[in-house]
Amino acid sequence: MSLFYTPDHAKVGDVIPFFDRRTGRFRNFYLKNWNPDAPRDQVRYGWHLMSDIHADAIEDTPVGIYGGTGSVIDVDGTYHLFYCVFDDKLHRQWIRHAVGDDLVHWKDVGEPFAPDESMYEPTDWRDPFVFLNEDEGCWWMLVAARRAGGGDRNGCVGLCVSDDLTHWRCEAPLYAPDLHQSAYECPDMFRIGDWWYLVFSNYTDGFATYYRMARSPRGPWLRPPLDTFDSRAFYAAKTGSDGTDRYIFGWNPTRGENSWDFDPAPEYCADYRTWNWGGSMVVHRLVQHADGTLGVAPAGDLPGVLGRADGATAVEPVPVQGDWRHDGDEWTGSGDGFAAALGCAMPATGYLAATLEYEGEPARFGLMLHADERLSDGYYLSFDPWHRRIEWRSGLRMHERGGQLFPYAVEMERPFAMEAGRRYRVELFVDGSAAVMYVDRDLAFGMRLYDRRPGRIGWFVEHGTVRVSDVSVLGL
């Protein structure tokens, strides 16, 4: 049983969400990135169609589209598919249009669509996202692009408009902050209530899927205080709605192919290899706040998959270091240095939940994963109130080689403002090396755990006090 879909001998690349109203279900496509050791007789390149979005039931089918990310719409009984193609020799990219009566068989129509070079660089013109802008009564196409002219910090979301899905005219970029050097990949746009949302991914300076918000489809676009959906381990995410909820589909990258020749020596462990392109599919459900900003919660299929197993088991922490006391199912740990308590064995696939509350101003507190009884190995999901962030630390950081390897203080982080005395519900879904933590079903933090050893879950606090309660674990 799997929580985060990873194809056999391959990785999930960019997901192209499509809710098929003819069948009332998601029929998503994705770019399949085959592993180097994949059996040659099984390799089928290009777009693949998913049979479902539930990770434990997915089958995928190649559909004969050979190119990059795009979008699919259903208009008057015909499916329309837009995608991008590349010419590496000419350093150009084009957009193509295909049609079909089903979702498997496609026929290209028209000529490849190139940009107006007075507005856009021809080297970056990809990932078309097509939708009907009802406010303006025409079709819009968003494009991952770079604005022509000026310096190299010209990544943007390009805009084209059409009345018939065939003839397109370029307009000025929809969003061009002159901030990043790469095109804004996998653009996506949708409306919830009075707010419009623009979603895109970028891999220069940062590596994440971002969003902006506006009262009008033309902007001006506002940057929310927390403008990402997940950690660095979530990319190329696009959204889709079933008419009730909106979900965002991305990938948690695997590691180990050393595509960029950046990997450290093998003895430094798999957790420190560079990220691959593609990995395991991760799906979040979007949550809109009263001020229009967005959070994320587990998609409905994750609790559903886990709910088909035996019920969760309550766990009682066992103190290992520091001062711990308990009252019923509530445990309080404190110490001038490091206080820690261990629970049950860490499940290979399953679910961990706990409620955490801190007092005063601890340096850090949070979860330990795959921890040993001497606290010398393990992973740490640290809540850092002083720096207003969640921080991820993997096992090597605790050892001398970690100090030799890392020239930086933080391995992976996400902003998170915390309050003393407030209770936070923490849920961790883990599937082999892939894991995602949710806080209050509103914030997500994805990660990979490659060098996991047989170990236990646990809780800790540094220079302060933490309260742990309502702990349960479900292993599959």
Disulfide bonds with the S-S distance in Angstrom:
none
